[in-house]
């Protein structure tokens, strides 16, 4: 399996596990949704629902693959998606914590870009 296909599979596995875990909760007031776009390599886990007459959409995780690296654009998980991807065998030098600005990224253990 080539690197790109391995990364796609790992991202989908991790996000699906979160989705299934949360979807089993009986007190869930919003719907958990997954979006996988392999054509553009964009992956999202979000919640949708209503508060009164207001539509609510909360992105919990947004990941994209760019230049053969995994860019974590948004991550509101407790464990951290980067840690989950490391457990899947993705090397640190291929994970970019893109929710940090480029200057701050150089102080992390992960790729800058």
Contact map, one row per residue, 1 for C-alpha under 8 A:
11101100000000000000000000000000000000000000000000000000000000000000000000000000000000000000000000000000000000000
11111100000000000000000000000000000000000000000000000000000000000000000000000000000000000000000000000000000000000
11111110000000000000000000000000000000000000000000000000000000000001000000000000000000000000000000000000000000000
01111111000000000000000000000000000000000000000000000000000000000001000000000000000000000000000000000000000000000
11111111100000000000000000000000000000000000000000000000000000000000000000000000000000000000000000000000000000000
11111111110000000000000000000000000000000000000000000000000000000000000000000000000000000000000000000000000000000
00111111111000000000000000000000000000000000000000000000000000000000010000000000000000000100000000000000000000000
00011111111100000000000000000000000001001000000000000000000000000000000000000000000000000000000000000000000000000
00001111111110000000000000000000000000000000000000000000000000000000000000000000000000000000000000000000000000000
00000111111111000000000000000000000000000000000000000000000000000000000000000000000010010000000000000000000000000
00000011111111100000000000000000000000000010000000000000000000100000000000000000000010000000000000000000000000000
00000001111111110000000000000000000100000010000000000000000000000000000000000000000000000000000000000000000000000
00000000111111111000000000000000000000000000000000000000000000000000000000000000000000000000000000000000000000000
00000000011111111100000000000000000000000000000000000000000000000000000000000000100110000000000000000000000000000
00000000001111111110000000000000010000000001100000000000000000000000000000000000000000000000000000000000000000000
00000000000111111111000000000000010000000000000000000000000000000000000000000000000000000000000000000000000000000
00000000000011111111100000000000000000000000000000000000000000000000000000000000000000000000000000000000000000000
00000000000001111111110000000000000000000000000000000000000000000000000000000000000000000000000000000000000000000
00000000000000111111111000000001110000000000100000000000000000000000000000000000000000000000000000000000000000000
00000000000000011111111100000000000000000000000000000000000000000000000000000000000000000000000000000000000000000
00000000000000001111111110000000000000000000000000000000000000000000000000000000000000000000000000000000000000000
00000000000000000111111110010001000000000000000000000000000000000000000000000000000000000000000000000000000000000
00000000000000000011111110010011000000000000000000000000000000000000000000000000000000000000000000000000000000000
00000000000000000001111111000000000000000000000000000000000000000000000000000000000000000000000000000000000000000
00000000000000000000111111110000000000000000000000000000000000000000000000000000000000000000000000000000000000000
00000000000000000000000111110000000000000000000000000000000000000000000000000000000000000000000000000000000000000
00000000000000000000000011111000000000000000000000000000000000000000000000000000000000000000000000000000000000000
00000000000000000000011011111110000000000000000000000000000000000000000000000000000000000000000000000000000000000
00000000000000000000000000111110000000000000000010000000000000000000000000000000000000000000000000000000000000000
00000000000000000000000000011111000000000000001111000000000000000000000000000000000000000000000000000000000000000
00000000000000000000001000011111100000000000001110000000000000000000000000000000000000000000000000000000000000000
00000000000000000010011000000111110000000000111100000000000000000000000000000000000000000000000000000000000000000
00000000000000000010000000000011111000000000111100000000000000000000000000000000000000000000000000000000000000000
00000000000000110010000000000001111100000011110000000000000000000000000000000000000000000000000000000000000000000
00000000000000000000000000000000111110000111100000000000000000000000000000000000000000000000000000000000000000000
00000000000100000000000000000000011111001111000000000000000000000000000000000000000000000000000000000000000000000
00000000000000000000000000000000001111111110000000000000000000000000000000000000000000000000000000000000000000000
00000001000000000000000000000000000111111110000000000000000000000000000000000000000000000000000000000000000000000
00000000000000000000000000000000000011111000000000000000000000000000000000000000000000000000000000000000000000000
00000000000000000000000000000000000011111100000000000000000000000000000000000000000000000000000000000000000000000
00000001000000000000000000000000000111111110000000000000000000011100000000000000000000000000000000000000000000000
00000000000000000000000000000000001111011111000000000000000001111000000000000000000000000000000000000000000000000
00000000001100000000000000000000011111001111100000000000000011110000000000000000000000000000000000000000000000000
00000000000000100000000000000000011100000111110000000000001111100000000000000000000000000000000000000000000000000
00000000000000100010000000000001111000000011111000000000001111000000000000000000000000000000000000000000000000000
00000000000000000000000000000001110000000001111100000000111110000000000000000000000000000000000000000000000000000
00000000000000000000000000000111100000000000111110000001111100000000000000000000000000000000000000000000000000000
00000000000000000000000000000111100000000000011111000011110000000000000000000000000000000000000000000000000000000
00000000000000000000000000001110000000000000001111100011100000000000000000000000000000000000000000000000000000000
00000000000000000000000000000100000000000000000111111111000000000000000000000000000000000000000000000000000000000
00000000000000000000000000000000000000000000000011111111000000000000000000000000000000000000000000000000000000000
00000000000000000000000000000000000000000000000001111100000000000000000000000000000000000000000000000000000000000
00000000000000000000000000000000000000000000000001111110000000000000000000000000000000000000000000000000000000000
00000000000000000000000000000000000000000000000001111111000000000000000000000000000000000000000000000000000000000
00000000000000000000000000000000000000000000000111101111100000000000000000000000000000000000000000000000000000000
00000000000000000000000000000000000000000000001111100111110000000000000000000000000000000000000000000000000000000
00000000000000000000000000000000000000000000011110000011111000000000000000000000000000000000000000000000000000000
00000000000000000000000000000000000000000000011100000001111100000000000000000000000000000000000000000000000000000
00000000000000000000000000000000000000000001111000000000111111000000000001000000000000000000000000000000000000000
00000000000000000000000000000000000000000001111000000000011111000000000001111000000000000000000000000000000000000
00000000000000000000000000000000000000000011110000000000001111100000000111111000000000000000000000000000000000000
00000000000000000000000000000000000000000111100000000000001111110000000111100000000000000000000000000000000000000
00000000001000000000000000000000000000000111000000000000000011111000011111000000000000000000000000000000000000000
00000000000000000000000000000000000000001110000000000000000001111100011110000000000000000000000000000000000000000
00000000000000000000000000000000000000001100000000000000000000111111111000000000000000000000000000000000000000000
00000000000000000000000000000000000000001000000000000000000000011111111000000000000000000000000000000000000000000
00000000000000000000000000000000000000000000000000000000000000001111100000000000000000000000000000000000000000000
00110000000000000000000000000000000000000000000000000000000000001111110000000000000000000000010000000000000000000
00000000000000000000000000000000000000000000000000000000000000001111111000000000000000000000011100000000000000001
00000010000000000000000000000000000000000000000000000000000000111101111100000000000000000000011100000000000000000
00000000000000000000000000000000000000000000000000000000000000111100111110000000000000000000001111000000000000000
00000000000000000000000000000000000000000000000000000000000011110000011111100000110000000000001111100000000000000
00000000000000000000000000000000000000000000000000000000000011110000001111100000000000000000000011100000000000000
00000000000000000000000000000000000000000000000000000000001111100000000111110000000000000000000001100000000000000
00000000000000000000000000000000000000000000000000000000000111000000000111111001100000000000000000100000000000000
00000000000000000000000000000000000000000000000000000000000110000000000001111101000000000000000000000000000000000
00000000000000000000000000000000000000000000000000000000000110000000000000111111100000000000000000000000000000000
00000000000000000000000000000000000000000000000000000000000000000000000000011111000000000000000000000000000000000
00000000000000000000000000000000000000000000000000000000000000000000000000001111101100000000000000000000000000000
00000000000000000000000000000000000000000000000000000000000000000000000000111111111100000000000000000000000000000
00000000000001000000000000000000000000000000000000000000000000000000000100101011111110000000000000000000000000000
00000000000000000000000000000000000000000000000000000000000000000000000100000001111111000000001010000000000000000
00000000000000000000000000000000000000000000000000000000000000000000000000000011111111100000000000000000000000000
00000000000001000000000000000000000000000000000000000000000000000000000000000011111111110000000000000000000000000
00000000011001000000000000000000000000000000000000000000000000000000000000000000111111111100000000000000000000000
00000000000000000000000000000000000000000000000000000000000000000000000000000000011111111111000000000000000000000
00000000000000000000000000000000000000000000000000000000000000000000000000000000001111111100000000000000000000000
00000000010000000000000000000000000000000000000000000000000000000000000000000000000111111100000000000000000000000
00000000000000000000000000000000000000000000000000000000000000000000000000000000000011111110000000000000000000000
00000010000000000000000000000000000000000000000000000000000000000000000000000000000011111111011000000000000000000
00000000000000000000000000000000000000000000000000000000000000000000000000000000000001001111111000000000000000000
00000000000000000000000000000000000000000000000000000000000000000000000000000000000001000111111000000000000011100
00000000000000000000000000000000000000000000000000000000000000000000000000000000000000000011111100000000000001100
00000000000000000000000000000000000000000000000000000000000000000001110000000000000000000111111100000000000001100
00000000000000000000000000000000000000000000000000000000000000000000111100000000010000000111111110000000000001100
00000000000000000000000000000000000000000000000000000000000000000000111100000000000000000000111111000000100001111
00000000000000000000000000000000000000000000000000000000000000000000001110000000010000000000001111110000100001110
00000000000000000000000000000000000000000000000000000000000000000000001111000000000000000000000111111100100000000
00000000000000000000000000000000000000000000000000000000000000000000000111100000000000000000000011111000000000000
00000000000000000000000000000000000000000000000000000000000000000000000000000000000000000000000011111101100000000
00000000000000000000000000000000000000000000000000000000000000000000000000000000000000000000000001111111100000000
00000000000000000000000000000000000000000000000000000000000000000000000000000000000000000000000001011111110000011
00000000000000000000000000000000000000000000000000000000000000000000000000000000000000000000000000001111111000000
00000000000000000000000000000000000000000000000000000000000000000000000000000000000000000000000000011111111100000
00000000000000000000000000000000000000000000000000000000000000000000000000000000000000000000000111011111111101110
00000000000000000000000000000000000000000000000000000000000000000000000000000000000000000000000000000111111111110
00000000000000000000000000000000000000000000000000000000000000000000000000000000000000000000000000000011111110000
00000000000000000000000000000000000000000000000000000000000000000000000000000000000000000000000000000001111111100
00000000000000000000000000000000000000000000000000000000000000000000000000000000000000000001000000000000011111100
00000000000000000000000000000000000000000000000000000000000000000000000000000000000000000001111110000000110111110
00000000000000000000000000000000000000000000000000000000000000000000000000000000000000000001111110000000110111111
00000000000000000000000000000000000000000000000000000000000000000000000000000000000000000000000110000100110001111
00000000000000000000000000000000000000000000000000000000000000000000100000000000000000000000000100000100000000111
